[in-house]
Every structure is written in structure tokens, then in C-alpha cells.
Amino acid sequence: MTTVMPQSELTRKAVAWICETRDNGDKRALPALIEEAGVRFNLGPRDMEFLLRFFKENKG
């Protein structure tokens, strides 16, 4: 059975995953990581835009 999560929780998990991936030395460009996070966490276009803004504003 699949667990349904609120979209905001998926976005939080995506932010955490991107941060962890970068901390572990992944050198991919931020847009590539955001794209992968979108696929991994089934994020919509608005969530993807949020991630881009979030990391650019916080010097991702």
C-alpha cells in the first residue's frame, strides 16, 4: 500500500535531499538536482519553481 503525503511534506523532503546530496560532494548543477528531486518526489511545476527560488535566495 502506498502512503499519501501532503505536497508540502514532499517539498520539504526534496529540499533535504538536495542539501544532503550537495553536502555529500555531488557537483551537478543546481537545476539538474532540482529536476531529479522533482522526479523522485513527484513535484509539480509550482514546487519546482519554489525549489529554484529557495536555493537561489539562500545561495544554494
For each residue, the residues with C-beta under 8 A, 3 or more apart:
1:
2:
3:
4:
5: 9 10 13
6: 9 10
7: 10 11 43 44 47
8: 11 12
9: 5 6 12 13
10: 5 6 7 13 14 41 42 43 47
11: 7 8 14 15 41 43 47 50 51
12: 8 9 15 16
13: 5 9 10 16 17 41
14: 10 11 17 18 37 38 40 41 43 47 51
15: 11 12 18 19 51 54
16: 12 13 19 20
17: 13 14 20 21 37 40 41
18: 14 15 21 22 30 33 34 37 51 55 60
19: 15 16 22 23
20: 16 17 23 24
21: 17 18 24 26 33
22: 18 19 25 26 33 60
23: 19 20
24: 20 21
25: 22
26: 21 22 33
27:
28: 32 33
29: 32 33
30: 18 33 34 52 55 56 60
31: 34 35 52
32: 28 29 35 36
33: 18 21 22 26 28 29 30 36 37
34: 18 30 31 37 38 48 51 52 55
35: 31 32 38 39 48
36: 32 33 39 40
37: 14 17 18 33 34 40 41 43 51
38: 14 34 35 41 42 43 47 48 51
39: 35 36 42
40: 14 17 36 37
41: 10 11 13 14 17 37 38
42: 10 38 39
43: 7 10 11 14 37 38 47 48 51
44: 7 47 48
45: 48 49
46: 49 50
47: 7 10 11 14 38 43 44 50 51
48: 34 35 38 43 44 45 51 52
49: 45 46 52 53
50: 11 46 47 53 54
51: 11 14 15 18 34 37 38 43 47 48 54 55
52: 30 31 34 48 49 55 56
53: 49 50 56 57
54: 15 50 51 57 58 60
55: 18 30 34 51 52 58 59 60
56: 30 52 53 59 60
57: 53 54
58: 54 55
59: 55 56
60: 18 22 30 54 55 56
